[in-house]
Amino acid sequence: QVQLVESGGGLVQAGGSLRLSCAASGRTFSINAINWFRQAPGKERDIVASIVWSDSSAYYADSVKGRFTISRDNAKNTVYLQMNSLKPEDTAVYYCRARVPGSDYWGQGTQVTVSS
């Protein structure tokens, strides 16, 4: 009922920036929040940022505070993750998740690689 497509990943040097996009379609009126997760090889999938739909309040994991910013464009039904001062430890597949009553919906993921 909700479809999510991530984009914007790629290869960047340490200290550089990327902006990830999560485009939502379908029953977007049901979305309560959008979360960004990341998963590095051999590690668990961890949440890095969230935005609440009702008031745009944001949450960030300690590892990305001060470097990442989550935002949304209501007209485009798109959530962005601006990533600055990237570090090699940020290398992972990044996923967005939509939280709706009774279910979660995931995008396909986009690869971010930060070289040292």
Solvent accessible surface area in square Angstrom, and as a share of the most:
residue,aa,sasa,rsa
1,Q,129,0.58
2,V,9,0.05
3,Q,94,0.42
4,L,12,0.06
5,V,87,0.50
6,E,6,0.02
7,S,58,0.37
8,G,37,0.35
9,G,30,0.29
10,G,29,0.28
11,L,134,0.67
12,V,24,0.14
13,Q,137,0.61
14,A,50,0.39
15,G,57,0.55
16,G,21,0.21
17,S,58,0.38
18,L,35,0.17
19,R,134,0.49
20,L,0,0.00
21,S,23,0.15
22,C,1,0.01
23,A,44,0.34
24,A,12,0.10
25,S,58,0.37
26,G,52,0.50
27,R,119,0.43
28,T,24,0.14
29,F,160,0.67
30,S,31,0.20
31,I,7,0.04
32,N,84,0.43
33,A,15,0.11
34,I,1,0.00
35,N,7,0.04
36,W,0,0.00
37,F,22,0.09
38,R,32,0.12
39,Q,59,0.26
40,A,23,0.18
41,P,122,0.77
42,G,89,0.86
43,K,140,0.59
44,E,137,0.62
45,R,89,0.32
46,D,80,0.41
47,I,57,0.29
48,V,2,0.01
49,A,0,0.00
50,S,15,0.10
51,I,4,0.02
52,V,59,0.34
53,W,53,0.19
54,S,103,0.67
55,D,98,0.51
56,S,47,0.31
57,S,53,0.34
58,A,53,0.41
59,Y,121,0.46
60,Y,46,0.17
61,A,18,0.14
62,D,120,0.62
63,S,59,0.38
64,V,0,0.00
65,K,115,0.49
66,G,86,0.83
67,R,29,0.11
68,F,6,0.03
69,T,73,0.42
70,I,9,0.05
71,S,49,0.32
72,R,61,0.22
73,D,43,0.23
74,N,97,0.50
75,A,99,0.76
76,K,136,0.58
77,N,60,0.31
78,T,12,0.07
79,V,2,0.01
80,Y,27,0.10
81,L,0,0.00
82,Q,58,0.26
83,M,0,0.00
84,N,60,0.31
85,S,61,0.39
86,L,2,0.01
87,K,83,0.35
88,P,61,0.38
89,E,122,0.55
90,D,0,0.00
91,T,36,0.21
92,A,2,0.02
93,V,39,0.23
94,Y,0,0.00
95,Y,33,0.13
96,C,0,0.00
97,R,33,0.12
98,A,0,0.00
99,R,107,0.39
100,V,18,0.10
101,P,101,0.64
102,G,90,0.86
103,S,49,0.32
104,D,51,0.26
105,Y,53,0.20
106,W,101,0.36
107,G,9,0.09
108,Q,109,0.49
109,G,12,0.11
110,T,18,0.10
111,Q,87,0.39
112,V,0,0.00
113,T,49,0.28
114,V,7,0.04
115,S,42,0.27
116,S,132,0.85
